[in-house]
Amino acid sequence: MNNILEMENLGVTFSTESGDVPAVRGVSLRVAPGETLALVGESGSGKSTVALAALGLLPGNARASGGVSVGGTDVVGAGETELARLRGRTASMVFQEPATALDPLTRIGRQIAEVVRNHRDVSRREAAAEAVQLLRRVGIPDPERRASSFPFQLSGGQRQRVVIAMAIANSPGLLVADEPTTALDVTVQAEILDLLRALAVDSGTGVLLVTHNMGVVADFADRVAVMLEGEIVETGAVEDVLLRPAHAYTRRLLEAVPRLAVTGTTGSPVREETPEGAPVVELRGVSVRFGRGPRAVRALDDVSLTVRAGETVGLVGESGSGKSTAARVALGLVAPESGGVSLFGADLRKARGRARRALLAGVGVVLQDPVASLDARMSVAECVAEPLRVHRRGMGAAERRERVGEVLELVRLPTELARRGPRELSGGQRQRVSLARALVLAPRLLVADEPTSALDVSVQRTVLEVIAELQAELGFACLFVSHDLAVVQQFAGRVVVMRGGRVEEQGPTMSTLLHPETAYTRRLIAAVPVPDPVLQRERRERRVASGTEAGA
């Protein structure tokens, strides 16, 4: 059978103000119907550029050479009309950042229905009903009600599932998935991978999977291609590449993968002791409800947690569990319906004007979605320097430039990137810019909402090491929101497990994750994929056989 995707000697060069930048050089690959090819590599390796080239979605400043064929259509030479027919029907894409892939002013059910009607002759009512079914298929709870929600009313993981629903709406022959599970917790990630696997088997859909998650690769891919600096350096069957890597770069990537310890003999968190002293931030019996009437959603219900100076507290749970809402309450971005919030010993709910700005000047924030949090009209240097202009008005321009250079170096970004715009960077580079911006004021509290979700494993380790080193030096507290339990286990001294807006359990990280008290926490731990395709296949088969999400 003919391949659904064929690339031959693909090259992509970007024109920038500082000159031409080659992003992809001589890439050749294929994807057969029903097959999954995982494209892996570090941030900036060119893997997302390859994914965009597959559907003719490269930006205007990109020049492509070589051949790209999807379902027999020459993508490189195709016009916009031909590409419009191709996209959404023959091939679809799941983008890395759902906040930018969805229209913020249109209800999600209507957005999905629009994709259906663009390629099929169905009525509005039929398309709306199909949109609800697609939401149910990707695991959105109460899909009839959620279909009338706007994107901002959903969690990051729920938005990602909506994007996946749109991508599979017309049963495409090729699905290009750029980090499709980045924003998903491990249990929903397992469900989504099962869904995509069934799509590949039942419909013969080929999948080009772009990811930095080696556990996902082990769980889902048939073959793997490893990219480094725009070139493919190794390719082969998933078992060969992950278990018997031939290239030194592949071996380095696999060595950097965080692995969740399931016994007391391996792995240890950065800190296990709970520091003494006054809380830096404290939530006391906080409840939050969004909306009014029958459609109101209770996001938090009697949540209490404390973070002290020098301490890292990991906040974990499934998508929609309330962990990001709790972080926003701590930042004063969401007002609680009841309960108290203290920041640096002051009542945040009562602080106003200059006093409130002084409190918030001691907080650094890294949000989940770097594209949405960085101003596309600014350069990287301007984005990082913005907190200095707001809170350090007496600082001169030269001093600001020096400080910006210092923090860019701290997060392992070359200073020449300072002149570029955020959209000229890879997803991982943008996330590190967000981290530099958060650190530029030397905060007393760092609130990190999925700060490493967009990073490949080697850069993730570097960034976490940087945060830990700075925390040891400066003594700031860190509220670390994440769905990656392996990262939380290695980085946080205490962990708070959330479910349905409530605290399920909390305690020292190692003891809580090694000896969980609740079935829910045990299910979360069991769903973490491992970067061993043989072992992961066994875990998946046991999970499917048992009819649960628990796995091994």
C-alpha positions in Angstrom: 0.0 0.0 0.0 1.2 3.5 -0.8 2.5 5.6 2.1 0.1 8.3 3.3 3.1 10.7 3.9 6.4 10.8 2.0 9.2 13.3 2.5 12.3 13.3 0.3 15.3 15.5 1.1 13.2 18.2 2.7 15.0 21.4 3.5 13.5 24.5 5.3 15.2 27.9 5.7 13.8 30.9 7.6 14.5 34.4 6.6 15.0 36.6 9.7 16.3 40.1 10.3 19.6 38.7 11.3 19.9 36.5 8.1 18.8 33.1 6.8 18.5 30.4 9.4 18.4 26.8 8.2 16.0 24.8 10.3 15.7 21.5 8.4 18.3 19.9 6.2 17.9 16.8 4.0 15.0 15.1 5.9 13.5 12.0 4.3 10.8 9.9 6.0 7.6 8.0 5.4 4.5 7.1 7.2 2.3 4.1 6.1 -1.4 3.9 6.7 -2.1 2.7 10.2 1.5 3.4 11.3 2.9 5.8 13.9 6.2 7.4 13.3 7.5 9.4 16.3 9.8 12.4 15.6 11.9 13.2 18.6 14.7 15.6 19.5 15.6 18.6 21.6 13.8 21.9 21.4 15.0 23.7 18.2 15.9 20.4 16.5 13.5 21.1 13.7 10.9 18.5 14.4 7.9 20.9 14.7 9.1 22.5 11.4 8.9 19.1 9.7 5.4 18.7 11.1 4.3 22.0 9.7 5.9 21.3 6.3 3.8 18.1 6.1 0.6 20.2 5.7 2.0 23.2 4.0 1.7 25.3 7.1 5.1 26.9 7.1 5.1 30.7 7.8 5.7 33.2 5.0 9.4 33.7 5.9 10.1 30.0 5.3 11.5 28.5 2.1 11.0 24.8 1.5 12.9 22.5 -0.9 12.7 18.9 -1.7 9.5 16.8 -1.8 6.5 16.4 0.5 3.6 14.2 -0.6 0.4 13.6 1.5 -2.1 11.1 0.0 -0.6 11.6 -3.4 -0.8 15.4 -3.2 2.4 17.4 -3.7 2.3 19.7 -0.7 5.3 21.9 -1.6 3.9 22.8 -5.1 0.2 22.9 -4.1 -1.9 26.1 -4.1 -4.0 27.3 -1.2 -7.2 26.0 -2.6 -5.8 22.5 -3.0 -4.2 22.7 0.5 -7.5 23.8 2.0 -9.2 20.6 0.6 -6.3 18.5 2.0 -6.3 19.9 5.5 -9.0 18.6 7.8 -10.0 15.8 5.5 -7.0 13.9 4.1 -4.8 15.2 6.8 -5.3 17.0 10.1 -3.0 18.5 12.8 -3.0 18.6 16.5 -1.1 21.7 17.5 1.2 22.0 20.5 -0.5 25.0 22.1 -4.3 24.7 22.3 -4.9 28.3 23.4 -3.8 29.6 20.1 -5.5 26.9 18.0 -9.0 27.7 19.3 -11.1 30.8 18.7 -11.5 32.4 22.1 -14.8 34.0 21.1 -16.6 30.9 19.7 -18.1 28.1 21.7 -16.2 24.9 21.4 -19.1 22.9 20.0 -19.6 25.3 17.2 -15.9 25.2 16.4 -15.9 21.4 16.1 -19.1 21.5 14.1 -17.6 24.0 11.7 -14.7 21.6 10.9 -17.3 18.9 10.2 -19.4 21.0 7.8 -16.3 22.4 6.0 -15.7 18.9 4.6 -19.0 17.1 4.7 -22.5 17.9 3.5 -24.4 17.7 6.9 -26.9 20.0 8.5 -26.1 22.3 11.4 -28.0 20.1 13.8 -26.2 17.0 12.7 -22.8 18.7 12.9 -23.7 19.9 16.4 -24.7 16.4 17.5 -21.5 15.0 16.1 -19.5 17.7 17.9 -21.0 16.4 21.2 -20.1 12.8 20.3 -16.5 13.9 19.5 -16.2 15.6 22.9 -17.4 12.5 24.6 -15.0 10.4 22.5 -12.0 12.4 23.7 -13.1 12.2 27.3 -14.6 15.6 28.0 -17.0 15.2 31.0 -20.6 16.3 30.5 -20.1 17.0 26.7 -23.6 18.3 26.1 -23.0 21.1 28.5 -19.3 21.6 27.7 -20.2 22.1 24.0 -21.6 25.5 24.9 -18.5 26.5 26.8 -15.8 29.0 25.6 -12.2 27.9 25.5 -11.3 30.0 28.5 -13.8 28.1 30.6 -11.8 24.9 30.1 -8.6 23.7 31.7 -5.4 23.4 29.6 -5.8 19.7 29.3 -9.5 20.0 28.3 -8.6 22.5 25.6 -6.1 20.1 24.2 -8.7 17.4 24.0 -11.0 19.8 22.1 -8.2 20.3 19.6 -7.8 16.5 19.2 -11.6 16.2 18.7 -11.4 18.8 15.9 -8.4 16.9 14.3 -10.2 13.6 14.2 -13.6 14.9 13.2 -13.4 13.8 9.6 -11.3 10.6 10.1 -8.2 11.8 8.3 -5.8 9.5 6.5 -2.9 11.3 8.2 -2.8 12.9 11.6 0.2 15.1 12.4 0.3 15.4 16.2 2.7 18.0 17.5 3.0 17.3 21.3 -0.6 16.1 21.5 -0.4 15.0 25.2 1.8 17.9 26.5 -1.0 19.5 28.5 -2.7 16.2 29.6 -2.4 14.4 32.9 -1.2 10.8 32.8 -4.6 9.2 33.1 -6.1 11.3 30.3 -2.9 10.9 28.3 -3.4 7.1 28.4 -7.0 7.5 27.2 -6.0 9.8 24.3 -3.2 7.4 23.2 -5.7 4.6 23.3 -8.1 6.7 21.2 -5.4 7.6 18.6 -4.2 4.0 18.5 -7.8 2.8 17.8 -8.0 5.4 15.1 -4.8 4.1 13.5 -6.0 0.5 13.7 -9.7 0.9 12.8 -9.4 3.6 10.2 -5.9 3.0 8.9 -4.9 6.5 9.9 -1.1 7.2 9.7 0.3 9.3 12.5 3.3 11.6 12.6 3.9 12.1 16.3 6.1 15.0 17.4 7.0 14.6 21.0 9.8 14.9 23.7 8.0 12.4 26.0 9.9 9.1 25.6 7.2 7.3 27.6 4.6 8.3 25.0 6.9 7.1 22.3 7.3 3.8 24.0 3.6 3.5 24.4 2.4 4.6 21.0 5.0 4.6 18.2 5.9 1.9 15.8 9.0 3.6 14.5 11.2 6.5 15.8 13.2 9.1 14.0 15.7 11.2 16.1 16.4 14.8 15.0 19.5 16.9 15.9 20.1 20.4 14.5 17.7 19.9 11.6 18.9 16.5 10.5 17.7 12.9 11.3 20.6 11.1 13.0 18.9 7.8 13.8 15.7 6.0 12.7 14.3 2.5 13.3 11.8 0.4 15.1 10.8 1.8 18.5 12.3 -1.2 20.4 15.6 -0.8 18.6 15.9 3.0 19.1 14.8 3.1 22.8 16.4 -0.1 24.0 19.4 -0.3 21.8 20.2 3.3 20.6 23.0 3.5 18.1 23.7 7.3 18.2 25.3 9.0 21.2 22.8 11.8 21.0 19.9 9.3 21.4 21.6 7.8 24.4 22.0 11.2 26.0 18.3 11.9 25.5 17.2 8.6 27.1 19.6 9.2 30.0 17.9 12.5 30.7 14.4 11.0 30.9 12.9 11.4 34.5 11.8 8.1 35.8 9.2 7.7 38.5 10.7 5.7 41.5 8.3 3.0 42.6 10.5 1.6 45.4 12.6 3.3 48.0 15.9 2.2 46.4 15.8 4.5 43.4 15.2 8.2 42.8 14.9 10.8 45.5 13.4 14.3 45.5 15.6 17.4 45.7 14.3 18.1 49.2 12.2 16.0 51.6 12.2 18.1 54.8 9.6 20.7 55.4 11.3 24.1 56.1 10.2 25.8 59.3 9.1 29.4 59.6 6.2 31.6 58.4 4.3 30.6 55.3 5.2 32.6 52.1 1.8 31.8 50.7 -1.1 30.1 52.4 -4.6 29.1 51.3 -7.1 28.4 54.1 -10.4 26.7 53.3 -10.6 28.3 49.8 -13.6 27.7 47.6 -14.0 29.0 44.1 -17.0 28.8 41.8 -17.1 30.0 38.2 -20.4 31.1 36.7 -23.9 31.3 38.3 -27.0 29.1 38.4 -27.2 25.6 37.1 -24.2 26.0 34.8 -21.9 27.1 37.7 -18.7 25.1 38.1 -17.2 24.6 41.5 -13.4 24.7 40.8 -12.2 24.6 44.4 -13.9 23.2 47.4 -12.4 23.9 50.9 -8.7 23.8 49.7 -5.9 24.5 52.2 -2.2 24.4 51.4 0.9 26.1 52.6 4.3 26.9 50.9 7.2 28.1 53.1 10.4 29.9 52.2 12.9 27.6 50.5 10.3 24.9 50.0 9.0 23.4 46.7 5.4 22.1 46.9 4.2 20.1 43.9 0.5 20.4 43.0 -0.7 17.5 41.0 -3.9 16.0 39.7 -5.9 15.3 36.6 -6.9 18.0 34.1 -9.7 20.0 35.7 -8.8 19.0 39.2 -8.3 22.6 40.2 -4.6 22.8 40.6 -4.1 25.7 38.2 -7.0 27.5 39.8 -5.4 27.1 43.2 -2.2 28.6 41.8 -4.2 31.6 40.4 -5.8 32.1 43.8 -2.4 32.3 45.3 -1.4 35.0 42.7 -4.6 37.0 43.4 -5.8 36.4 39.8 -8.9 34.6 41.0 -10.9 35.8 44.0 -12.2 33.0 46.3 -15.8 32.7 47.1 -14.8 31.8 50.7 -11.7 31.2 52.7 -8.5 33.2 53.2 -5.3 33.8 51.1 -2.1 35.1 52.7 0.9 36.3 50.7 4.1 37.1 52.6 2.0 37.3 55.7 -0.4 39.9 54.3 -4.1 39.3 53.4 -4.0 39.4 49.6 -7.8 39.9 49.4 -7.5 43.2 51.3 -4.4 44.6 49.7 -5.0 47.5 47.3 -3.1 49.8 45.0 0.6 50.3 45.8 0.5 47.8 48.7 -0.8 45.1 46.3 1.8 45.9 43.6 4.5 45.7 46.2 3.3 42.2 47.3 3.1 41.0 43.7 6.5 42.3 42.9 7.9 39.5 45.0 6.2 36.8 42.9 7.5 35.3 39.6 5.1 33.4 37.4 5.7 30.8 34.7 2.4 30.0 32.9 1.5 26.8 31.1 1.2 28.4 27.6 4.3 30.5 26.6 2.7 31.8 23.4 -0.3 33.2 25.2 1.8 34.7 28.0 4.4 36.5 25.8 3.6 39.6 23.7 4.2 38.7 20.1 4.9 42.4 19.3 7.9 42.6 21.7 11.3 41.1 21.3 12.6 38.5 23.7 14.6 41.2 25.5 11.6 43.5 25.9 9.4 40.6 27.2 12.0 39.7 29.9 12.6 43.3 30.8 8.9 44.2 31.2 8.7 43.4 34.9 11.8 45.6 35.5 10.0 48.5 33.8 6.9 48.1 35.9 8.5 47.4 39.3 12.0 48.9 39.0 11.3 52.3 37.4 14.5 53.8 38.6 16.6 51.3 36.7 18.3 52.6 33.6 18.2 51.0 30.1 21.8 49.8 30.3 21.2 48.2 33.7 18.1 46.5 32.4 19.9 45.1 29.4 22.6 43.7 31.7 20.0 42.0 33.9 18.2 40.6 30.9 21.4 39.1 29.7 22.1 37.6 33.1 18.7 35.8 33.3 18.9 34.6 29.7 22.2 33.0 30.6 20.7 31.4 33.7 18.0 29.6 31.6 20.6 28.5 29.1 19.5 30.7 26.2 22.1 32.4 24.0 22.0 36.2 24.2 21.6 36.6 20.4 18.0 35.4 20.8 17.2 38.6 22.7 16.6 40.4 19.4 14.1 37.9 18.1 10.4 37.8 18.6 8.7 35.0 20.6 7.3 33.4 17.5 10.7 33.0 16.0 11.6 30.5 18.8 10.7 26.9 19.4 8.2 26.0 22.0 10.9 25.0 24.5 12.8 28.2 23.9 9.7 30.3 24.5 9.1 28.5 27.8 12.6 29.3 28.9 12.0 33.0 28.0 8.9 32.8 30.3 11.1 31.4 33.1 13.7 34.2 32.5 10.9 36.8 32.8 9.7 35.2 36.0 13.2 35.2 37.6 14.2 38.7 36.5 13.0 40.3 39.7 14.7 37.7 42.0 11.3 36.7 43.4 10.5 35.4 46.9 7.9 33.1 45.5 7.9 31.3 42.1 4.6 30.0 40.9 5.2 27.6 38.0 2.2 26.2 36.2 3.5 23.3 34.0 6.9 25.1 33.5 8.5 22.1 31.8 5.6 20.7 29.8 6.9 22.2 26.5 10.5 21.2 27.1 12.4 18.2 25.9 13.9 16.0 28.6 17.5 17.3 28.5 16.4 21.0 28.6 13.8 20.1 31.2 16.6 18.7 33.5 18.7 21.8 32.9 15.9 24.2 33.7 14.9 22.3 36.9 18.6 22.3 38.0 18.7 26.1 37.4 15.6 26.6 39.5 16.9 24.4 42.3 20.3 26.2 42.3 18.7 29.6 42.4 16.3 28.5 45.1 19.2 27.2 47.2 21.0 30.5 46.7 18.1 32.9 47.1 15.7 30.9 49.4 12.5 31.6 47.4 9.5 29.3 47.7 8.1 27.5 44.7 4.6 26.3 44.0 5.1 23.8 41.2 2.0 22.8 39.3 2.5 19.7 37.1 1.0 16.5 35.8 4.4 14.9 35.4 4.8 12.9 38.6 8.3 11.8 37.8 9.4 15.5 37.7 7.5 16.3 40.8 9.1 13.4 42.7 12.6 14.6 41.8 12.0 18.3 42.3 9.4 18.9 45.1 9.8 18.2 48.8 6.1 18.0 49.4 3.2 17.1 47.1 -0.5 18.0 47.2 -2.8 15.7 45.2 -6.0 17.3 43.9 -9.1 15.8 42.5 -12.4 17.5 41.6 -11.4 20.7 43.2 -10.5 19.1 46.6 -7.3 18.0 48.2 -7.2 14.2 47.9 -4.0 13.8 50.0 -0.8 15.6 50.8 2.5 15.0 52.5 6.3 14.5 51.9 6.8 13.7 48.2 8.7 10.4 48.4 6.5 8.8 51.1 3.2 10.0 49.4 4.2 8.7 45.9 5.7 5.5 47.2 2.9 4.7 49.7 -0.2 6.6 48.5 -3.2 6.4 50.8 -5.9 6.7 48.2 -6.9 4.7 45.1 -6.9 7.9 43.1 -3.3 8.6 43.7 -2.4 5.0 43.0 -4.2 5.2 39.7 -2.2 8.4 38.8 1.1 6.7 39.6 0.2 3.6 37.6 -0.7 5.6 34.5 2.8 7.1 34.2 4.2 5.7 30.9 7.8 4.3 31.0 10.3 4.7 28.2 10.6 1.0 27.7 8.3 -0.2 24.8 8.3 -3.8 26.0 7.5 -3.0 29.6 5.0 -0.3 28.6 3.2 -2.7 26.2 2.8 -5.2 29.1 1.4 -2.4 31.4 -1.0 -1.3 28.7 -2.2 -4.9 28.1 -2.8 -5.4 31.8 -4.7 -2.1 32.0 -6.9 -3.0 29.0 -7.5 -6.5 30.3 -8.5 -5.2 33.8 -10.9 -2.6 32.2 -9.4 0.1 34.4 -6.9 2.9 34.1 -4.7 1.5 36.9 -2.2 -0.5 34.9 0.7 -2.0 36.7 
